[in-house]
Amino acid sequence: ESGTIELDALPEAVRAQLLFALDTHANGHVVTAVSNGKALTSNEAAGLLGMSRTHLAQLCNEGRIESYKVGNALRVSSDEVVRSLTARGTASTEAREAAATVDQRRRSRAAGLT
């Protein structure tokens, strides 16, 4: 039928990504698909990174996000956006783990266990 997808007919990697995207969307998160290596405008990159164009330009000027110019227009590769999102997610995870460790130590001291 038109408009249906036979999941078993898809390659495993495609099926896994599609199911992940559907699950993520079902849990209320935004899902965006971008081709590897695609040159993104500053508006597109900023939107995917959840920041303003001004903040993106500042991060690019500081060298924290790799970018290049096409004329006067700023471009960021989709690979760099993914790298930045991954780094941000790793940093957030590490910060949460550190906070949990500090909180556990504080609770242990308060309970007189240390």
C-alpha positions as a LaTeX table, in Angstrom:
\begin{tabular}{lrrr}
\hline
Residue & $x$ (\AA) & $y$ (\AA) & $z$ (\AA) \\
\hline
Glu1 & 0.00 & 0.00 & 0.00 \\
Ser2 & 1.03 & 3.55 & $-0.58$ \\
Gly3 & 2.27 & 5.37 & 2.54 \\
Thr4 & 3.31 & 2.27 & 4.45 \\
Ile5 & 6.80 & 1.06 & 5.25 \\
Glu6 & 7.70 & $-2.59$ & 5.58 \\
Leu7 & 10.20 & $-2.45$ & 8.46 \\
Asp8 & 11.57 & $-5.93$ & 7.76 \\
Ala9 & 12.52 & $-4.84$ & 4.23 \\
Leu10 & 14.76 & $-2.02$ & 5.53 \\
Pro11 & 18.47 & $-2.51$ & 6.23 \\
Glu12 & 19.08 & $-3.05$ & 9.97 \\
Ala13 & 20.88 & 0.29 & 10.44 \\
Val14 & 18.06 & 2.22 & 8.76 \\
Arg15 & 15.41 & 0.33 & 10.73 \\
Ala16 & 17.21 & 1.05 & 14.02 \\
Gln17 & 17.52 & 4.76 & 13.25 \\
Leu18 & 13.90 & 5.01 & 12.16 \\
Leu19 & 12.64 & 3.25 & 15.31 \\
Phe20 & 14.88 & 5.46 & 17.47 \\
Ala21 & 13.51 & 8.59 & 15.76 \\
Leu22 & 9.91 & 7.43 & 16.19 \\
Asp23 & 10.47 & 6.60 & 19.87 \\
Thr24 & 12.19 & 9.93 & 20.47 \\
His25 & 9.35 & 11.80 & 18.77 \\
Ala26 & 6.75 & 9.82 & 20.71 \\
Asn27 & 8.47 & 10.96 & 23.94 \\
Gly28 & 7.95 & 14.59 & 22.99 \\
His29 & 11.39 & 15.38 & 21.60 \\
Val30 & 12.17 & 17.05 & 18.29 \\
Val31 & 13.72 & 14.81 & 15.64 \\
Thr32 & 15.73 & 16.22 & 12.75 \\
Ala33 & 17.50 & 14.32 & 9.99 \\
Val34 & 20.53 & 15.93 & 8.34 \\
Ser35 & 22.89 & 14.46 & 5.74 \\
Asn36 & 26.49 & 13.88 & 6.83 \\
Gly37 & 28.83 & 16.61 & 5.62 \\
Lys38 & 26.03 & 18.93 & 4.52 \\
Ala39 & 26.89 & 22.62 & 4.68 \\
Leu40 & 24.37 & 24.29 & 6.97 \\
Thr41 & 23.53 & 27.98 & 7.09 \\
Ser42 & 24.03 & 29.77 & 10.38 \\
Asn43 & 20.24 & 29.75 & 10.87 \\
Glu44 & 20.05 & 25.98 & 10.32 \\
Ala45 & 23.05 & 25.21 & 12.54 \\
Ala46 & 21.87 & 27.53 & 15.32 \\
Gly47 & 18.41 & 25.97 & 15.23 \\
Leu48 & 19.77 & 22.45 & 15.50 \\
Leu49 & 22.06 & 23.51 & 18.35 \\
Gly50 & 19.24 & 25.29 & 20.15 \\
Met51 & 20.95 & 28.69 & 20.23 \\
Ser52 & 20.76 & 32.06 & 18.56 \\
Arg53 & 22.71 & 32.88 & 15.42 \\
Thr54 & 24.60 & 35.52 & 17.43 \\
His55 & 25.74 & 32.95 & 20.00 \\
Leu56 & 26.70 & 30.51 & 17.23 \\
Ala57 & 28.78 & 33.22 & 15.53 \\
Gln58 & 30.50 & 33.96 & 18.84 \\
Leu59 & 31.37 & 30.27 & 19.36 \\
Cys60 & 32.66 & 30.08 & 15.79 \\
Asn61 & 34.78 & 33.22 & 16.27 \\
Glu62 & 36.23 & 31.69 & 19.46 \\
Gly63 & 37.07 & 28.50 & 17.55 \\
Arg64 & 34.79 & 26.36 & 19.71 \\
Ile65 & 32.72 & 25.42 & 16.65 \\
Glu66 & 34.44 & 24.97 & 13.30 \\
Ser67 & 32.97 & 27.06 & 10.52 \\
Tyr68 & 33.86 & 28.72 & 7.26 \\
Lys69 & 32.63 & 31.60 & 5.14 \\
Val70 & 30.98 & 31.54 & 1.74 \\
Gly71 & 31.22 & 35.19 & 0.80 \\
Asn72 & 29.92 & 36.91 & 3.93 \\
Ala73 & 27.74 & 33.97 & 4.97 \\
Leu74 & 28.75 & 31.65 & 7.81 \\
Arg75 & 28.56 & 27.90 & 7.14 \\
Val76 & 28.87 & 25.00 & 9.57 \\
Ser77 & 29.06 & 21.38 & 8.45 \\
Ser78 & 26.41 & 19.03 & 9.77 \\
Asp79 & 29.24 & 16.83 & 11.07 \\
Glu80 & 30.44 & 19.73 & 13.25 \\
Val81 & 26.91 & 20.25 & 14.59 \\
Val82 & 26.72 & 16.55 & 15.54 \\
Arg83 & 30.18 & 16.77 & 17.16 \\
Ser84 & 29.10 & 19.79 & 19.16 \\
Leu85 & 25.84 & 18.16 & 20.26 \\
Thr86 & 27.71 & 15.00 & 21.25 \\
Ala87 & 30.29 & 16.99 & 23.22 \\
Arg88 & 27.52 & 18.94 & 24.94 \\
Gly89 & 25.68 & 15.72 & 25.81 \\
Thr90 & 28.86 & 14.16 & 27.19 \\
Ala91 & 29.57 & 17.26 & 29.28 \\
Ser92 & 26.00 & 17.28 & 30.60 \\
Thr93 & 26.21 & 13.61 & 31.51 \\
Glu94 & 29.54 & 14.13 & 33.28 \\
Ala95 & 28.13 & 17.13 & 35.18 \\
Arg96 & 25.08 & 15.12 & 36.28 \\
Glu97 & 27.30 & 12.25 & 37.44 \\
Ala98 & 29.59 & 14.62 & 39.35 \\
Ala99 & 26.61 & 16.31 & 41.01 \\
Ala100 & 25.17 & 12.93 & 42.00 \\
Thr101 & 28.51 & 11.89 & 43.51 \\
Val102 & 28.78 & 15.12 & 45.50 \\
Asp103 & 25.17 & 14.74 & 46.65 \\
Gln104 & 25.78 & 11.13 & 47.73 \\
Arg105 & 28.86 & 12.18 & 49.74 \\
Arg106 & 26.87 & 14.97 & 51.39 \\
Arg107 & 24.09 & 12.55 & 52.33 \\
Ser108 & 26.60 & 10.04 & 53.69 \\
Arg109 & 28.23 & 12.72 & 55.86 \\
Ala110 & 24.82 & 13.91 & 57.07 \\
Ala111 & 23.91 & 10.34 & 58.01 \\
Gly112 & 27.20 & 9.93 & 59.85 \\
Leu113 & 28.37 & 7.13 & 57.55 \\
Thr114 & 31.77 & 8.67 & 56.76 \\
\hline
\end{tabular}
